[in-house]
Amino acid sequence: MDFKQLETFVTIAKLKSFSKAADFLFLTQPTISNHMQNLEKELGTILINRSNKRITLTNAGEILFTHAMDILNKKEQTLFSLEQFKGKIEGTLEIASSSIPEQYILPILLNSFHKFYPDVRFNVLHSDSEQVVTSILNGEIDFGIVGAKNDIKHLNYLEIMEDTMLVIMPFMDHYKSMDEITIDDLFREKIILREEGSGTRKIFEQVLMQHNKTIDDLNIIAYIESTESIKQCIRRGLGISILSELAVIDEVKSNLLKAVKIKDIEIKRNFYFVFHKYRALSPLAEAFKNFVLENKNLFQIENI
């Protein structure tokens, strides 16, 4: 059993695909298959179920996965210490993020971290807030940035910034003079919403519930996963939406979109840096976590 075999096994387990693991590790599929066959032969047991369309781990595979992660992290820790001794830190960080943090927070964070550690590479994965949490719990990634906090005892949620949710409209005559909109007015407008699982949508649904309403009471014209696509649809007059202030600062300042608050309602939320409470981190991941904790001032923004 060697590091390459363990790395292959862990990558397949995370990505749930031989072909994706081959691409990620820059190896051919026959090489990936050979690593797995040799590992299973040496251990005398099957580690991966291959009969299903979806890759899953056997009971033996689940046991090995936990220990393999520890072994590979210990390897990374050793290499990290040696690189520190030589004055060089490198490696790859994997981070999953929901839409708003991915587009408007991560670029600031990664650029700042890269200035301190120029040899570090990043692999950013896009997921909604719920999928990010699931990936961390399953050991597929170390870190996530999300816009909704769940009560999960195995996760640490560290608040990194506050965000305001606003009603976003086209900068057209009908809306230009509006300074606010009532909750009742929303039910007379065509509404564009994010997809189910989105932190943005979840916050808005909570506001509706406080007024004994649901999204079924709205005139929903479209469900769209991309915030950028929603903004383009609003600009063209398709409808209005509830979006993060972070996402529209430039367009509002350029008079491409109009942003107003709901009368007598302030919709605030926090963005969180999420990681597992009990899982050991590699030294590089530990350095990244500490960097985030020590540099929360990076995420201060000028309000609209």
Residue pairs with C-beta under 8 A, 6 or more apart in sequence:
1 39
1 42
1 43
3 71
3 72
3 75
4 35
5 35
5 36
5 38
5 39
6 39
6 68
6 71
6 72
7 25
7 72
8 21
8 25
8 27
8 32
8 35
8 36
8 39
9 35
9 36
9 39
9 47
9 48
9 61
9 64
9 65
9 68
10 65
10 68
10 69
10 72
11 21
11 24
11 25
12 18
12 21
12 32
12 36
12 48
12 55
13 48
13 55
13 57
13 61
13 65
14 139
14 140
14 141
15 21
15 24
15 140
16 54
16 55
16 56
17 55
18 29
18 32
18 33
18 36
18 55
19 29
21 27
21 32
22 28
22 29
22 31
22 32
25 32
36 47
36 48
39 47
40 46
40 47
40 48
43 60
43 64
45 58
45 60
46 58
46 60
46 61
47 57
47 58
47 60
47 61
47 64
48 55
48 56
48 57
48 58
48 61
49 55
49 56
49 57
49 58
57 65
65 139
66 139
69 139
69 279
69 280
70 280
72 282
73 280
73 281
73 282
76 91
76 282
76 283
76 284
77 282
77 283
79 91
80 89
80 91
80 282
80 283
80 284
81 283
83 89
83 90
88 119
89 117
89 119
89 120
89 284
89 287
90 117
90 119
90 120
90 121
91 120
91 121
91 282
91 284
92 120
92 121
92 122
92 123
93 120
93 121
93 122
93 123
93 142
93 143
93 284
93 285
93 288
94 122
94 123
94 125
94 141
94 142
94 143
95 106
95 122
95 123
95 124
95 125
95 141
95 142
95 143
95 144
95 145
96 124
96 125
96 126
96 127
96 131
96 132
96 135
96 136
96 141
96 143
96 144
96 145
97 105
97 106
97 124
97 125
97 126
97 127
97 132
97 144
97 145
97 146
98 127
98 128
98 129
98 132
98 144
98 145
98 146
98 147
98 198
98 199
99 126
99 128
99 194
99 198
99 200
99 225
99 226
99 227
100 147
100 163
100 199
100 200
100 227
100 244
100 246
100 247
100 271
101 145
101 146
101 147
101 271
102 124
102 126
102 145
103 227
103 228
103 247
104 244
104 246
104 247
105 145
105 160
105 161
105 246
105 271
105 299
106 124
106 145
108 298
108 299
109 292
109 298
109 299
110 122
110 124
112 291
112 295
112 298
113 120
113 288
113 291
114 120
114 122
116 291
117 287
120 284
125 135
125 141
127 135
127 144
128 195
128 197
128 198
128 199
129 146
129 147
129 148
129 197
129 198
129 199
129 202
130 150
130 197
131 197
132 141
132 144
132 145
132 146
132 274
133 144
133 146
133 150
133 152
133 155
133 274
135 141
135 144
136 142
136 143
136 144
136 155
136 274
136 275
136 276
137 152
137 154
137 155
137 276
139 276
139 279
142 275
142 276
142 279
142 281
142 282
142 285
143 273
143 274
143 275
143 285
143 288
143 289
144 273
144 274
144 275
145 160
145 271
145 272
145 273
145 274
146 199
146 271
146 272
146 274
147 163
147 199
147 200
147 203
147 244
147 269
147 270
147 271
147 272
148 199
148 202
148 203
148 269
149 157
149 270
149 272
153 277
154 276
154 277
154 278
155 274
155 275
155 276
155 277
156 274
156 275
156 276
156 277
157 272
157 273
157 274
158 272
158 273
158 274
158 292
158 293
159 270
159 271
159 272
160 270
160 271
160 272
160 273
160 292
160 296
160 299
161 270
161 271
161 296
161 299
161 300
161 301
162 268
162 269
162 270
162 271
163 244
163 245
163 246
163 268
163 269
163 270
163 271
164 244
164 245
164 266
164 267
164 268
164 303
165 200
165 203
165 204
165 242
165 243
165 244
165 245
165 267
165 268
165 269
166 242
166 243
166 244
166 245
166 248
166 259
166 260
166 261
166 267
166 304
167 181
167 186
167 240
167 241
167 242
167 259
167 260
167 261
167 262
168 231
168 234
168 240
168 241
168 242
168 243
168 248
168 257
168 258
168 259
169 175
169 178
169 234
169 240
169 257
169 258
169 259
169 260
170 234
170 235
170 236
170 237
170 240
170 257
170 258
171 235
171 255
171 256
171 257
171 258
172 237
175 240
175 258
176 258
178 258
178 260
179 260
180 260
180 261
180 262
180 263
181 260
181 261
181 262
181 263
182 262
182 263
183 211
183 213
183 262
183 263
183 265
186 218
186 262
187 213
187 217
187 218
187 219
188 219
189 219
189 239
189 240
190 219
190 221
190 238
190 239
190 240
191 218
191 219
191 220
191 221
191 239
191 240
191 241
192 220
192 221
192 222
192 223
192 224
192 230
192 233
192 234
192 238
192 239
192 240
192 241
193 201
193 204
193 215
193 218
193 220
193 222
193 223
193 224
193 241
193 242
194 200
194 201
194 223
194 224
194 225
194 227
194 230
195 201
195 223
195 224
195 225
196 223
198 225
199 269
200 227
200 242
200 243
200 244
201 215
203 267
203 269
204 215
204 242
204 267
205 214
205 215
207 262
207 265
207 267
208 214
208 215
208 217
208 218
221 238
221 239
222 233
222 238
222 239
224 230
224 233
227 243
227 244
227 247
230 241
230 243
231 243
231 247
231 248
231 251
231 257
233 239
234 240
234 241
234 257
235 251
235 256
235 257
242 267
245 259
245 301
245 303
245 304
246 301
248 257
248 259
248 304
249 301
249 302
249 304
251 257
252 258
252 259
252 304
253 304
259 304
261 267
271 299
273 289
273 292
273 293
275 281
275 289
281 289
